[in-house]
Amino acid sequence: MAHTLVEFVRSIQTNLDNGVIVPINATSKLILEFGVNVPTATNFIELITTVGWQATNVFVTPPEQPKLLLQIVLDGVVVSSAEQKSISTDEDGMLEMTTAFHSILTNVSVGFHVIQVFASNPEDLQGDITLTGPVSITGKVYAPA
């Protein structure tokens, strides 16, 4: 069945590497947010999230390393998430990474919805995470043609 793009939305802190400095700890922090209108009951929403980050002061002792946890929340409910651990062999070194992931939500109820992205470092005692950029999310709502 063919689908048509009926809504496009986005939230952007920066498109640039080293465009922001946002420290992340164990407490979830809101980093991106937008509203989206869903006009039909049969639909899907495609979300693409990209977050550039640095890990510093990393303890090289296994098994735990700092890790970036990203959660996408639709109207207060977690609907998608991604987690990426830092990998470092030098406590004094800095590790730069980009986490990108794709999410698909199907048959979201008709109406206006709030989509938020939260970031946290559940292993913040093992090292520091700072968002540096790019930091963005795009959303596309598709309905049957």
N, C-alpha and C positions, 0 to 999 in steps of 0.2 A: 504494500500500500504506500502510495506517495504521501509525503508530508511537506508542509509549508512552514517556513519560519514566520511566526506571528509576533514575536517579541524578542528584543535583544537588550540586555542590560549588562552593566559592568561596575566594578568598584576598583579603583587604582590608588595605591599610596604613591608608587613610583614605578616607572618603566626602566629605571636606570640601576645598574650595579652600583652599590655604594651611594644610593640616593636617599636612604633613610638610616637612622640608628634607633632601633627599638629593642631594648633588652627584654628577654623572655625568661620567666622563672616558672616554678611549679604551678602557680595560679594562672588559670586560663585568661588570656587577654584578647579582647575584641580587636581585630586588625583590619577587617573589611566588612562592609555592609551595603546592601541595596534592597530595593523593593521590586517585585516583579508581578505583573498582572497575567493571570492564566485565564484566557477567554473561553476555553472549551473543556468539557469533561474528559475527552480522550486526548491525551497529550503526552509529551515527554519533555523534560528540561535537561539540557546538556550543560554541565558546569566544568570549566577548566580553571584550575587554581595553580598559581606559580608563586613560590616564595624563595627568595635568595637569602642565605643566612651564613653566619660564621660561628664556629665553636672555638672557644679559647679556654685556657686554664684547665685543659682536659687531663684527668688522671688516667694514665695508661694501664692501670691495673684492671684486668677483666673481673667480672663479666659485664659490669655496667659502664656505659658511656653516656654523655648527654645525648638526648634525642629530642627532635622536634616533633610534637604531636599537633596536627592540624585537624580541626573538626568543623564541618559545615553543618549549620543549624538552620532548619526551616521552621519558622514560627515556634521557636523554643525547643524543638526536638532535633537531636543529632541524627542526620540522615546519611552522612558520609564522613570518612576520616582517612588520614594517612599518617604514618609514623616513619621517621627516618633517623637512624642512629648516626652519630658522628664516628668517624674512623680516623684515629690519630696515633702516630707512633712517637710523638714528641710532646711532652707536657708543655713546653714553652712555645710550640708552634701554633699557628692559627689554621684552621681548616675552613675553606669556603665551599659551600654547597648550594645547589638549587634543587628544591623539591617541587615537582610538578605532578599533578594528578587530575584525572578525568572522572567525573561522576555523572550518572544518568538517573534521574528521578522520573518515574512513570505515573501517569494518571493522577497528577496533583489536583486537588479540588479547585473548582472554578473560584476566581476572586483574586484579591491582592494578598501577596505573601511577602514576608521579610526573610531574607537569606543573610546569614552572618557567618564569618569565618573567625574562629578562635585559635590562638596558638598558645602552647605551653611546653615546658621542658620538665617532664616528670622525673628526670634524673638530674635536677639542678645542683645537687651536691657533688656530682661527678664532673662538672664543668659548666661553663657559661655559654649561652646562646644569645646572639644578637641578630635581629633581622636587618638586612642591609639593602635588599632590593635585587631584582624587581619584586614587587609585592602587588599581585592583582588577581582578580577573578572575573570571568565573563560567564554570562548565562544566556542561553538561547532556548526559547520555548517553541516547540514544533507541534502542529496539529494536523490531522488528516486533510489532504487537499480537497 
